[in-house]
């Protein structure tokens, strides 16, 4: 019987346990106050998904514009070669041949 705690000791231990539990519950409540509710999280997640979808569409549109610009540059180069350089060579080459033939 000497090893068993007295009623006073048991009362103090129970009070200490209650204090620890109260402190733990206060910590849990403080953390829960900082948490976002499931409804708010779902709404925010849907908003983020919508924003990502809109950005993906915008990127696709920009890629299409980039492809159109590249095609326009290619067409401009083809036009330049077909309408300026080839006729110019058609004039310059015969002149060079005539000049070469005249000089020989």
C-alpha positions as CSV (number, residue, x, y, z in Angstrom):
1,X,0.0,0.0,0.0
2,X,2.9,2.3,0.4
3,X,3.6,2.4,-3.3
4,X,0.0,3.5,-4.2
5,X,-0.6,7.3,-4.7
6,X,-2.8,9.1,-2.2
7,X,-6.1,10.6,-3.2
8,X,-4.5,14.1,-3.2
9,X,-1.8,12.9,-5.6
10,X,-4.4,11.3,-7.9
11,X,-6.3,14.6,-7.9
12,X,-3.2,16.6,-8.8
13,X,-2.3,14.1,-11.6
14,X,-5.9,14.3,-13.0
15,X,-5.7,18.2,-12.9
16,X,-2.4,18.1,-14.7
17,X,-3.8,15.7,-17.3
18,X,-6.8,18.0,-17.8
19,X,-4.4,21.0,-18.2
20,X,-2.4,19.1,-20.8
21,X,-5.5,18.0,-22.7
22,X,-6.8,21.6,-22.6
23,X,-3.5,23.0,-24.0
24,X,-3.5,20.3,-26.7
25,X,-7.1,21.1,-27.7
26,X,-6.3,24.8,-27.8
27,X,-3.4,24.1,-30.1
28,X,-5.6,21.9,-32.3
29,X,-8.3,24.6,-32.4
30,X,-5.7,27.3,-33.3
31,X,-4.5,25.1,-36.2
32,X,-8.1,24.5,-37.4
33,X,-8.8,28.2,-37.4
34,X,-6.1,28.6,-40.0
35,X,-7.4,25.8,-42.2
36,X,-9.6,26.5,-45.2
37,X,-13.0,24.8,-45.4
38,X,-13.6,22.1,-48.0
39,X,-16.2,24.3,-49.8
40,X,-13.8,27.2,-50.1
41,X,-11.0,24.9,-51.2
42,X,-13.2,23.3,-53.9
43,X,-14.2,26.8,-55.2
44,X,-10.6,28.0,-55.3
45,X,-9.5,24.8,-57.0
46,X,-12.2,25.2,-59.7
47,X,-11.0,28.8,-60.2
48,X,-7.4,27.7,-60.6
49,X,-8.4,25.0,-63.1
50,X,-10.4,27.5,-65.1
51,X,-7.4,29.9,-65.1
52,X,-5.1,27.2,-66.3
53,X,-7.6,26.2,-69.1
54,X,-7.8,29.9,-70.2
55,X,-4.0,30.2,-70.2
56,X,-3.7,27.0,-72.3
57,X,-6.2,28.5,-74.8
58,X,-4.2,31.7,-74.9
59,X,-0.9,29.8,-75.5
60,X,-2.5,27.8,-78.3
61,X,-3.7,31.0,-79.9
62,X,-0.2,32.5,-79.6
63,X,1.3,29.4,-81.2
64,X,-1.2,29.7,-84.1
65,X,-0.1,33.3,-84.5
66,X,3.5,32.3,-84.5
67,X,2.9,29.7,-87.1
68,X,1.0,32.3,-89.3
69,X,3.9,34.7,-88.9
70,X,6.4,32.1,-89.9
71,X,4.3,31.2,-92.9
72,X,4.1,34.9,-93.9
73,X,7.9,35.3,-93.6
74,X,8.3,32.2,-95.8
75,X,5.9,33.5,-98.4
76,X,7.6,36.9,-98.4
77,X,11.0,35.2,-99.1
78,X,9.5,33.2,-101.9
79,X,8.0,36.3,-103.4
80,X,11.3,38.2,-103.1
81,X,13.2,35.4,-104.8
82,X,10.5,34.9,-107.6
83,X,9.8,38.6,-108.3
84,X,13.2,40.3,-107.7
85,X,16.2,38.1,-107.6
86,X,15.4,35.7,-110.5
87,X,14.5,38.5,-113.0
88,X,17.6,40.4,-111.8
89,X,19.7,37.3,-112.5
90,X,17.9,37.0,-115.9
91,X,19.2,40.5,-116.8
92,X,22.6,40.4,-115.2
93,X,23.7,36.9,-116.4
94,X,23.2,37.7,-120.2
95,X,25.0,41.0,-119.8
96,X,27.9,39.3,-118.1
97,X,28.0,36.7,-120.9
98,X,27.9,39.4,-123.6
99,X,30.6,41.4,-121.8
100,X,32.7,38.2,-121.5
101,X,32.1,37.3,-125.1
102,X,32.9,40.8,-126.2
103,X,36.1,40.9,-124.2
104,X,37.4,37.6,-125.6
